[in-house]
Amino acid sequence: MNLPQREAAARRLLERTPPPVPPGLHAEVVRRGSRMLRRRALARRVLWLALLAAAVAFAVWAVMARPWVEPPSTTTPPISDW
């Protein structure tokens, strides 16, 4: 099929009248769309909550473990009884 034939076929498709839409289609699409939006919003809230929980858990671990403090030296014993 060459370019003029494809253009003619496309024109024939566009010149036809569109098929009728079923009567209950709009209500069904709105119902499914609103359900999809609610699920997305719930998923977004759950992900933000998980991120917040991870941040709090990291903060609690950092306060308890204090990884920024240098551990005491274990190679030299403390000097005593001099």
Backbone hydrogen bonds in HBPLUS format (Angstrom, degrees):
<---DONOR---> <-ACCEPTOR-->    atom                        ^
c    i                          cat <-CA-CA->   ^        H-A-AA   ^      H-
h    n   atom  resd res      DA  || num        DHA   H-A  angle D-A-AA Bond
n    s   type  num  typ     dist DA aas  dist angle  dist       angle   num
A0006-ARG N   A0002-ASN O   3.01 MM   4  6.28 155.9  2.06 154.2 161.8     1
A0007-GLU N   A0003-LEU O   2.91 MM   4  6.13 161.0  1.95 157.7 162.9     2
A0008-ALA N   A0004-PRO O   2.95 MM   4  6.10 157.2  2.01 144.1 150.2     3
A0009-ALA N   A0005-GLN O   2.92 MM   4  6.13 156.8  1.98 145.6 151.9     4
A0010-ALA N   A0006-ARG O   2.92 MM   4  6.13 156.5  1.97 147.3 153.7     5
A0011-ARG N   A0007-GLU O   2.91 MM   4  6.14 155.4  1.97 147.4 154.2     6
A0012-ARG N   A0008-ALA O   2.94 MM   4  6.19 158.1  1.99 148.3 154.0     7
A0013-LEU N   A0009-ALA O   3.03 MM   4  6.29 155.1  2.09 145.8 152.3     8
A0014-LEU N   A0010-ALA O   2.97 MM   4  6.21 155.3  2.04 147.9 154.7     9
A0015-GLU N   A0011-ARG O   2.88 MM   4  6.02 141.8  2.03 149.1 159.0    10
A0025-LEU N   A0022-PRO O   3.31 MM   3  5.53 165.4  2.33 112.7 116.6    11
A0028-GLU N   A0024-GLY O   3.21 MM   4  6.36 159.9  2.26 149.1 154.9    12
A0029-VAL N   A0025-LEU O   2.94 MM   4  6.13 158.6  1.98 154.3 159.9    13
A0030-VAL N   A0026-HIS O   2.98 MM   4  6.20 161.1  2.02 152.8 157.8    14
A0031-ARG N   A0027-ALA O   2.98 MM   4  6.14 158.6  2.02 146.7 152.7    15
A0032-ARG N   A0028-GLU O   2.96 MM   4  6.17 166.4  1.98 150.6 154.1    16
A0033-GLY N   A0029-VAL O   2.86 MM   4  5.94 157.3  1.91 146.7 153.9    17
A0034-SER N   A0030-VAL O   2.93 MM   4  6.08 160.2  1.97 148.5 153.2    18
A0035-ARG N   A0031-ARG O   3.06 MM   4  6.24 155.2  2.12 145.0 152.0    19
A0036-MET N   A0032-ARG O   2.90 MM   4  6.10 155.0  1.96 146.4 153.4    20
A0037-LEU N   A0033-GLY O   2.95 MM   4  6.20 154.8  2.01 146.9 153.5    21
A0038-ARG N   A0034-SER O   2.98 MM   4  6.21 154.1  2.04 144.8 151.6    22
A0039-ARG N   A0035-ARG O   2.96 MM   4  6.23 157.8  2.01 149.4 155.3    23
A0040-ARG N   A0036-MET O   2.97 MM   4  6.21 158.2  2.02 147.9 153.8    24
A0041-ALA N   A0037-LEU O   2.95 MM   4  6.14 160.6  1.98 147.5 152.9    25
A0042-LEU N   A0038-ARG O   2.92 MM   4  6.12 158.1  1.97 148.1 154.1    26
A0043-ALA N   A0039-ARG O   2.87 MM   4  6.06 160.5  1.91 149.6 155.2    27
A0044-ARG N   A0040-ARG O   2.87 MM   4  6.07 156.6  1.93 149.2 155.8    28
A0045-ARG N   A0041-ALA O   2.96 MM   4  6.21 156.4  2.02 146.9 153.0    29
A0046-VAL N   A0042-LEU O   2.91 MM   4  6.16 159.9  1.96 151.4 156.9    30
A0047-LEU N   A0043-ALA O   2.95 MM   4  6.15 158.8  1.99 148.8 154.4    31
A0048-TRP N   A0044-ARG O   2.98 MM   4  6.22 158.1  2.03 148.1 154.0    32
A0049-LEU N   A0045-ARG O   2.88 MM   4  6.07 155.0  1.94 147.5 154.9    33
A0050-ALA N   A0046-VAL O   2.87 MM   4  6.11 153.5  1.94 147.2 154.4    34
A0051-LEU N   A0047-LEU O   2.92 MM   4  6.14 156.1  1.97 146.2 152.8    35
A0052-LEU N   A0048-TRP O   2.89 MM   4  6.11 157.2  1.94 146.9 153.2    36
A0053-ALA N   A0049-LEU O   2.88 MM   4  6.11 158.3  1.93 147.5 153.6    37
A0054-ALA N   A0050-ALA O   2.91 MM   4  6.12 154.9  1.98 146.9 153.6    38
A0055-ALA N   A0051-LEU O   2.96 MM   4  6.20 155.8  2.02 147.0 153.6    39
A0056-VAL N   A0052-LEU O   2.92 MM   4  6.19 158.8  1.96 151.2 156.9    40
A0057-ALA N   A0053-ALA O   2.87 MM   4  6.04 160.5  1.91 147.1 153.1    41
A0058-PHE N   A0054-ALA O   2.89 MM   4  6.07 156.3  1.95 146.5 153.0    42
A0059-ALA N   A0055-ALA O   2.93 MM   4  6.14 156.8  1.99 145.0 151.6    43
A0060-VAL N   A0056-VAL O   2.90 MM   4  6.14 160.7  1.93 153.4 158.2    44
A0061-TRP N   A0057-ALA O   2.95 MM   4  6.12 163.2  1.98 147.7 152.7    45
A0062-ALA N   A0058-PHE O   2.84 MM   4  6.03 160.0  1.88 150.1 155.8    46
A0063-VAL N   A0059-ALA O   2.98 MM   4  6.18 154.2  2.04 146.6 153.1    47
A0064-MET N   A0060-VAL O   2.99 MM   4  6.18 158.2  2.04 150.3 156.3    48
A0065-ALA N   A0061-TRP O   2.76 MM   4  5.80 170.1  1.77 159.6 162.7    49
A0066-ARG N   A0062-ALA O   2.90 MM   4  5.23 143.6  2.03 129.3 138.8    50
A0069-VAL N   A0066-ARG O   3.26 MM   3  5.85 166.0  2.28 117.6 121.6    51
